[in-house]
């Protein structure tokens, strides 16, 4: 269980996180929002890389720094250690993670046709993403924090990554950020939308889709709670009826972000 309570974080005059509250259990949780919304800052605070200005983060009931060997982080920059080869990372991981799974790493690496002598900094952006993700998944960590895990990947590799995350996440907590909702929607259990440093909506994917419908303007009645316009003449509404159609996760996010802009 991960609990974030009243989290604030600023960089000089810029407020990155403005009172974030979240509870995430053993599931795959998406953190969604526009550029600059605070997603990466939130992930780094949960990981213990950044120190919040105020608020509380608890991972398994403890501060992140005290359980670092139970958490693994895929950084959006994919920055590698200079002159480190695949073999060097493979040798380093058991010193950081007591449950490191070398066999799983070999299995994933074999699909990438990576030689143990290959320098990681010489890899293409897509292969580097796959390589670092293979390290994270093989770490044996109980919490996997993945910043844009499908970045720079072609559709075939995206499918492989999704299957890998889903198959290897049983009993773990996975937190992912992504701009490509169509790629990750069908593996997420829950999600949070963050905008201007605040969580504006958080729910399970199943409940969110079950409680909302996409309808035309003529179908809206007084009992419906209009969340926001999606496109043209169509709106996302909270309703108990079966009119219209079920929304995609992308449509839910668009409507709540539009609502957030109106309220700001």
C-alpha positions in Angstrom: 0.0 0.0 0.0 1.2 3.5 -0.9 -0.3 6.5 0.8 0.4 10.1 -0.2 -1.1 12.8 2.1 -1.2 16.6 1.6 2.0 16.5 -0.5 3.5 19.8 -1.6 6.6 20.4 -3.7 7.9 23.6 -5.3 10.9 24.4 -7.4 11.8 28.1 -6.8 8.7 30.0 -7.8 7.0 27.0 -9.5 4.5 24.8 -7.5 4.9 21.3 -8.8 2.6 19.5 -6.3 -0.2 21.3 -4.5 -1.7 19.1 -1.8 -1.7 15.7 -3.5 -3.6 12.9 -1.8 -3.5 9.3 -3.0 -3.9 5.7 -1.9 -2.6 2.9 -4.2 -2.8 -0.8 -3.4 -1.5 -3.9 -5.2 -2.6 -2.9 -8.7 -1.5 -1.2 -11.9 -2.2 2.5 -11.4 -1.9 5.2 -14.1 -0.9 8.7 -13.3 -2.2 10.9 -16.2 -2.0 14.6 -17.0 -0.5 17.2 -19.4 3.1 18.2 -19.6 4.1 20.0 -16.5 1.2 18.7 -14.4 3.5 17.2 -11.7 3.5 13.6 -12.7 7.2 12.9 -12.7 7.7 15.0 -9.6 5.1 12.9 -7.8 6.7 9.6 -9.0 10.2 10.8 -7.8 8.7 11.9 -4.4 7.2 8.4 -3.9 10.5 6.8 -4.9 12.4 9.0 -2.4 14.5 10.7 -5.1 12.9 14.1 -4.3 12.1 15.3 -0.8 8.7 17.0 -0.5 8.4 20.4 1.1 5.6 19.1 3.3 3.1 16.3 3.5 3.6 12.6 4.1 4.4 9.5 1.9 4.2 6.0 3.3 5.2 2.9 1.4 4.3 -0.3 3.3 3.7 2.1 6.3 7.3 3.5 6.2 9.0 6.5 4.6 10.3 5.7 1.1 13.9 6.0 2.0 13.6 3.1 4.4 12.2 0.6 1.8 14.3 1.6 -1.3 15.3 -2.0 -2.0 11.6 -2.8 -2.4 11.0 -0.2 -5.0 12.4 0.1 -8.6 12.2 3.2 -10.8 12.2 3.5 -14.6 13.3 7.1 -15.2 11.8 9.0 -18.2 15.3 10.2 -19.2 16.7 6.6 -19.5 20.0 8.0 -18.4 22.7 5.3 -18.3 26.0 5.1 -16.4 28.8 6.0 -18.7 30.7 3.0 -20.2 28.5 0.6 -18.4 27.7 -2.6 -20.4 24.7 -4.9 -20.1 26.9 -7.2 -18.0 27.8 -4.4 -15.6 24.2 -3.7 -14.9 23.5 -7.4 -14.5 26.3 -7.6 -11.9 25.1 -4.5 -10.1 21.4 -5.3 -9.6 21.8 -8.1 -7.0 23.7 -5.7 -4.8 20.6 -3.3 -4.9 17.7 -5.8 -4.9 17.8 -9.0 -2.7 15.1 -10.6 -4.9 16.8 -9.9 -8.2 15.7 -12.6 -10.8 18.6 -13.2 -13.1 16.8 -15.9 -15.1 13.9 -13.6 -15.9 16.4 -10.9 -17.0 18.1 -13.3 -19.3 14.8 -14.4 -20.7 13.7 -10.8 -21.5 17.2 -9.8 -22.8 17.2 -12.8 -25.2 14.1 -11.3 -26.9 16.1 -8.1 -27.5 19.1 -10.0 -28.8 21.4 -8.0 -26.5 25.0 -9.0 -26.0 26.3 -8.8 -22.5 29.3 -6.8 -23.8 27.1 -4.1 -25.4 27.4 -0.6 -24.0 24.0 0.7 -22.9 24.8 4.3 -23.9 25.1 3.1 -27.5 21.6 1.7 -27.7 18.8 3.3 -29.6 16.1 5.0 -27.6 13.6 2.2 -28.0 16.1 -0.6 -27.1 17.3 1.4 -24.1 13.7 1.7 -22.8 13.3 -2.1 -23.2 16.6 -2.8 -21.5 15.9 -0.6 -18.5 12.4 -2.0 -18.2 13.8 -5.5 -18.2 16.0 -4.5 -15.3 13.1 -3.0 -13.3 10.8 -6.0 -13.9 13.6 -8.5 -13.0 14.5 -6.5 -9.8 12.0 -8.5 -7.7 10.9 -5.2 -6.2 7.4 -5.0 -4.7 6.8 -1.5 -6.1 7.5 -0.7 -9.8 7.4 3.0 -10.7 7.5 3.4 -14.5 7.7 6.9 -16.1 6.5 6.6 -19.7 7.3 2.9 -20.1 6.1 2.8 -23.8 8.1 5.8 -24.8 10.0 5.4 -28.2 8.6 1.9 -28.8 6.9 0.6 -32.0 3.4 -1.0 -31.7 4.9 -4.6 -31.6 7.2 -3.7 -28.7 4.4 -1.8 -26.9 2.3 -5.0 -27.0 5.2 -7.0 -25.7 5.8 -4.5 -22.9 2.1 -4.5 -21.8 2.1 -8.3 -21.6 5.3 -8.3 -19.7 4.0 -5.7 -17.1 0.7 -7.5 -16.7 2.2 -11.0 -16.4 5.0 -10.0 -14.0 2.9 -7.6 -11.7 1.0 -10.1 -9.7 1.2 -9.2 -6.0 3.0 -5.9 -6.9 2.1 -2.3 -7.0 2.8 -0.7 -10.4 2.6 3.0 -10.9 2.9 4.3 -14.5 2.7 7.7 -16.1 1.8 7.8 -19.8 0.7 10.2 -22.5 -0.3 7.3 -24.7 -3.6 6.2 -23.0 -4.7 3.9 -25.9 -1.5 1.9 -25.3 -1.9 1.3 -21.6 -5.7 1.6 -20.9 -6.3 -2.1 -21.1 -3.7 -3.1 -18.5 -4.6 -0.4 -15.9 -6.7 -1.2 -12.8 -7.0 2.4 -11.6 -5.9 5.9 -12.5 -5.5 9.4 -11.2 -5.7 12.6 -13.3 -3.3 15.3 -12.2 -3.3 18.9 -13.4 -1.5 21.9 -12.0 -0.1 19.8 -9.2 -3.5 18.6 -8.0 -5.3 15.2 -8.3 -8.5 16.2 -9.9 -10.0 12.7 -10.3 -9.0 9.3 -9.1 -10.9 6.0 -9.6 -10.8 2.4 -10.8 -11.0 2.1 -14.5 -14.0 -0.2 -14.2 -16.0 2.2 -11.9 -15.1 5.3 -14.0 -16.4 3.7 -17.2 -19.4 2.3 -15.4 -20.4 5.7 -13.9 -20.0 7.8 -17.0 -21.5 7.9 -20.5 -20.7 9.8 -23.7 -24.0 11.4 -24.9 -25.1 14.0 -27.4 -26.3 17.4 -26.1 -29.9 16.5 -26.8 -29.7 13.4 -24.5 -28.6 15.4 -21.4 -31.3 15.7 -18.8 -31.4 17.7 -15.5 -30.5 14.6 -13.4 -27.2 14.2 -15.3 -24.0 15.7 -14.0 -22.2 17.1 -17.0 -18.4 16.7 -16.6 -17.3 18.3 -19.8 -17.4 18.5 -23.5 -15.3 15.9 -25.4 -15.7 17.0 -29.0 -18.3 18.5 -31.4 -21.7 17.9 -29.8 -20.7 15.1 -27.4 -20.3 15.3 -23.6 -19.1 13.2 -20.7 -21.8 12.9 -18.1 -22.2 11.1 -14.7 -25.4 9.1 -15.0 -26.9 5.8 -13.9 -28.7 5.3 -17.3 -27.4 3.3 -20.3 -28.0 6.0 -22.8 -25.2 7.0 -25.2 -22.1 4.8 -25.0 -19.3 3.8 -22.6 -16.4 6.3 -22.7 -12.8 5.4 -23.3 -10.2 6.4 -20.7 -8.9 9.1 -23.0 -12.4 10.7 -23.2 -12.7 10.6 -19.4 -9.4 12.3 -19.0 -10.2 15.0 -21.7 -13.5 15.9 -20.0 -12.0 16.2 -16.5 -9.0 18.2 -17.7 -11.4 20.6 -19.5 -13.5 20.8 -16.3 -10.3 21.6 -14.4 -9.4 24.5 -16.8 -12.9 26.0 -16.4 -12.5 25.9 -12.6 -9.0 27.3 -12.5 
